[in-house]
């Protein structure tokens, strides 16, 4: 399946480009995603949690930046992931192209996605709309992240020289605080997103046949599970 999505960010193109290629920094902006390990300069072990009704699926895999053109602001990322309990696979080639005009950046994302297992049972239209909602959420989170950078502090004026003071005896340094507990990312709730998409599509009578087909498919899958 091939999907094309676009969004805009109120930030300079070079700033957005730098952020998008900093995978460890930008990953938390994708619902359910996290970077588990950096294995090479342009390669990472990644994970994403996907919730579908009462079932939570954990995908683990590899993300690699296979092409990068800093002058054209174009990059290609390749993702290969498997569900931890053998519920399917998700592979994708994602091409990102940026265009800029002052403090405004447009982002175009083209994804070639290959799914197997439960995720592949959803219709192309539903998957495409869910992907669009996910891109919108990512764009909002990215813009908030870029806007939340702390401002650089201005240098303090130099003070007049003071007479030397004898240093006080050094006190014993307190023990370092324990590291904070690792925070698990909230799973991407595909069920809620798909429900919203189906509700929106039902407002269009032409989508009724698609909704009925999807309901029949889900009923058949549940019957087989029983």
N, C-alpha and C positions, 0 to 999 in steps of 0.2 A: 504494500500500500504506500502511496506517495501523498504527502500532505504539504501544503504551503501555508505558512502563517507569517504575520507581520505585526509589529508593534512599534511604538515610539517612546522615547525617553527624553526628558528634559535634562540633558547633560551633554557635554562635549563628546564627540565621537571617539577621541583618543582615550578618554576616561572610561567610556563604556567598553571599548575594545579591550583595554587592560583588565577590566573587571571580568568580562566574559571568559577570558582565557585563564583567569586565576580560578581553576576548578574548585580548589579547596575553599575559597572564599565565597564563590557564587552558588555552590551546590545547595546550601541551606535555603536558598530562595525558591527551590523546587519542592513542592509539598511531598513529604515522605522520603526525600533523598538525602544521602550522606556520603562523604568520602571516607572510606575505610583505611586506605593506605596509598601512599604515592610510591609507585614502583620504578618510575623512570622520570626523566625530565618532562616528558609529555604523556605519561601513562599513569593510570590510577586504578585501584580497586574501589568499586562503588557499590552502593546498595540502595534499594528503594522498597518501601513498604506500600502495598496496595491493598485496600480494603474493599471487598465486594460482598455486601450484606454482612452475615456473621463470620465470613471467612477473611482472614488476613494472609496475604501471600507476600513472601520475602524474596525479592530478587537480588542476586549477587552476581557481579560480573566485572568486566574490564572496560574502561573508557580510554581511548587514545586519540590524541590530536594528530591526525595523519597528514594534514596539509595546513599551512599557515602562511598567509601573505599579508605582512604588516602594512605595506603600502596601499594595497587595495582593500584592506580591512575585510579579508575573507578567510574563513577557516572551515575545515572539514573534520568532524569528530566521528569516530566509529565506536559503537557500543555493542557488546555481546554479553548477554545476561541469561542466567537460568534461575528458575524458581527453586527454592531450597528443598522443597518436598517433591520435586519432579512434576510440578503442575504445568510446565511449559517453558518456552524460551521467548526471549525478546531481543532481536538484533536490529540495529539501525545505523544508517549513515546520515549524519546531520550536517548540512551546509549552512553556514551563517555568513551573511553579508551585511555590512554596516555602511550607511551613508550619513554624512553630517552637514549641518548648516549652522555654524556658530555654536550655540549652547543647546542645540537640538539634534537628536540622533534618531534615524529610522533603522530598524532591525528587520531583516528578512530571513526566515528560517525555512529551509526545505528539508523534509525528512523522508527517507526511504525506509519503511519499517517492515519487518518480517516477524510475524507472531505465530506461536503455536500454543496449544493447550487451551485453557479456559478463556484467555483474553481473545484468542482468535475466533471464538464463537459469537462475539458481538459483531453487529453489522458495521460495514465501513462508515455509513453516515453517522452512527452513534459514536464510533471511535474518533472520527474526525471532529465532531462537535465537542467531545470530551477533551481532545487535544487542544482545541481552541480555547476552552475555559482554562485549561492548565497553563497555556501560554500567557493568557491575560493575567492570571494570578502571579506567574513568574515575573512578568513585566512590572506589575505594581510593587512587588517585593524588591525587585532590582532597583527601581527608581527610589524607593524609600531608603535602601541601603546606601545608594550613592549620595542622597541628600543628607544622610545622617553622619557624614564624615565630620569629625571635630575640627574646628578652625585652628589654624596654626597660631600659637601664642606669640604676641609681640615681645621682642626683647626688652627686658627691664633696663631703665637708665642706670648708668654706672654710679655707684655710691662713693662718697669720699673715703679716702684711705683711713683706716682705724688703727690705733696702736696695737702691736702684737699682744695676743693673750695666750697665757700658758694653757696648753691643751689639758682638758680634764681626763682622768683615767678612763679608759675604754670600758664600757659595761658589756657584760656577756650578751651576745646576740640572742634574741628569743628564737625558739625552734620555728622552722618554716611551717606555715599552715598546711593541712592536708589538701591534696588536689581535689577540685570539685568533682562530684560524681558525673559520669558520662551521661549526657542527656540524649535519650532516644528520640528520633524524629517522629512527629505525628504521621501516621500512614495517610497516603492519598486515598480518600474515600471515593472510589470510582462509582460505587452504588449511588451515593447522593448526587454526584455529578451527572451520572447517566439518568437518574430519576428526573432531575431538573431539565435535562435535554429532552427526554421523552415528553414531559409535560409541555414544553415549548413547542415540540413538533406536533403534538395532538391538536394544537390550535389551527394547524393547517390540515384540512381534510385529506389532502393528498398523502399525508404521512400515516393515515389510519392503517393502510395495508401493511406498512413497515412495522408499526407497533404491534399489530396482530401476529405477524410473522415472528417478531422477537418474543412475544409472550408464549407462542407455541414452542419455540426453540428452548426457552427457559424451562417450560413445563416438561418437555421431553428429557432435558438434562437432569432435572430433579427426580423424575421417575426412574431414570437409570441409576441414580445414586442410591435410591431406596431399594 
